[in-house]
Amino acid sequence: MNNKPIANDYFYDEPVYDLHDGGYVPLMAPTTPERPLNVPAVLQPDKVDGNDVWYTITAQVGQTAILPGPTTTTWGYNASLLGQTVVLRDGVHYHVHIVNHLPEVTTLHWHGLNIPGPITDGGPHAPIYPGEARDIDFTLNQPAQTDWIHPHPCPNTARQVWNGLAAAVVVTDDVEAALPLPRNYGVDDIPVILQDRTYHENQLDYEADYDEDGTLGETPLVNGTVNGVFNVTTQRLRLRILNGANRREYRLHFSDNHAFTQIGSDGGLLPEPVPMTKLMLTAAERAEVIVDFGDYKPGQRVQLMSDDVVLMTFEVGHYVADDTTLPDHLVAIEDWQPTPGRGVEATVMSGMDDEVRLDGQLFDMQRIDRRQQIGDVVDWDVTNTNEMDTGMIHPFHMHGCHFLILSRNGHAPYPNEHGYKDVVGVNAGETVRIRVKFDVLGVFMYHCHILEHEDTGMMAQIEVFDPEHPQTYHLLSMADVENRTNQD
């Protein structure tokens, strides 16, 4: 990779960072003893038959040692907290048996996967009741990327994620496999799931910490570990970073301002690597970065930080010298052109606290707000009408597709926004133009990914249709789900 200028900017508008919010809860530097960083195990298939693979994913209650003293009651997927990493491959047909061992209804949403909706996608129309299971199947058709699974029941997404339901999903393909990238999971390729929680005598109390503008915690966690340490045994390390927080923005940098290179975002690899020293992720965004420890000596340590708080530590061990360089070009991004005759769709995120709205409305599970034909390419203007000096950043997410960011208030996207995305943080007073294409049919959510805003109703639905093969969908209401739950 040629010597490119290093980005030293978080890019977003500083006056609307979350830390300026009146209800902001700052992270507290961990004072507990260091512990080895938890690297989730890879979920093993139940069965493999040619191009068909079967998995079982169980949402369950467990006990996790997070802080010294009593264990914490937590929720997880095939684990007591968070979940095992699901590795998927482009072109493979998957059969997934989803089991609910929680005391309440949940769903399992495949955030970032372009799979049919509303049932397979796992939004609020796909409830799984306590003690029951749901079977889905899909053929994956998308590039290599880092995604995740989390619950999406309406209106309890935020609390269930707060309790621990979240797990990394790694999608692989032949294009990524041919590039000189670290990919030995758990050794030089690791998930970094960033979250924050407050503990009350070592237990979670969501209601006590609840904030309508997004619940924040004082304790930083990485992969469910407080004050975690990862032992570096290779010169190059690939971090698959997920902002898995309910609301918190992460402004990431190393304690010594060491440079790193972003190679991927939500929808997969970037067209070109982007060297940087600072990286900001809003809720649900992902970034893949390469860190080269070639200028460190064994025994040296460096911390990953957000603002002025340590999130985790990298302890450099002995490694074999690696002179691999990243190519200047990683992947080709399709030159989507807007479908003729389609105007620009406009959607507006407004308000704060309990006044949040999407296009002036609250979510209705039985209302279709927009329709877009499968295969069409449509430009959307996503506007955040909050005041530019006192408002907040709203992360906008669309299910079932990826999009390209064309501009921010008429200006170029940030340097690391030239790949496919499914979440975009929209500054207060800003309009972001995105180019959207759906390749699968269904009814899909689009919403603010501050989870409390989503639960409050800052969410809407789009039907992706094929005029030659019309579909009908039975869309549940929240009352339908609650009545079934009460009957049980």
Summary of the structure (lengths in Angstrom):
residues: 488
radius of gyration: 21.3
end to end distance: 59.7
largest distance: 64.4
contacts: 1676
relative contact order: 0.16
helix: 8%
strand: 41%
